[in-house]
Every structure is written in structure tokens, then in C-alpha cells.
Amino acid sequence: MNFKQYNALYNFIWFQIIWFTAVLGGDNWITALVTMLLFHLLVVDDVKTEMQFMLTGAAIGITVDNLLTYHGFYPSQLFEDKLNR
């Protein structure tokens, strides 16, 4: 396996680990998520480019999630209950 294949495999596996931790752990695992993201930035070669990818991906994800929630694809009652506490 050459370096490019290894790098793609690493990114895929690491993304899946962080994604499932975020989805399944939610707010309870925020420290672990931040630690994993910081570790990832220590490992990559080009931190500036990686940060741009991460921020772009986060912006797209947040926008899509908000649009889906706004248009009723997600049960908004769950979010309203959390906000009204």
C-alpha cells in the first residue's frame, strides 16, 4: 500500500470514528471529539488546508442539518424540548 492509499484509508477510518463519536456521544463526548480533532491536526502534513476542509465540511453539515430541520425532515419537537428546559 503506497502513502496516498494509506492517507486515504487513514482519513476514512478517522472520519468514521469521529463521526460516530459525535452522533452517538453528543454533548457528553465533546472533550473526546475535540481531542480527536486536535490529534488529527497534529498528524496531517498541511494543517491550514486541513482546517479549511474541516471548516467547510462543518459549515455544509450545519447548513444541511438546519435546512432539513426547518423543512420538517427531522422531528423538531426533540429540539424544542431541549431549548425550553
Secondary structure, 3 states (H helix, E strand, C coil): CCHHHHHHHHHHHHHHHHHHHHHHHHHHHHHHHHHHHHHHHHHCCCHHHHHHHHHHHHHHHHHHHHHHHHCCCCCHHHHHHHHCC
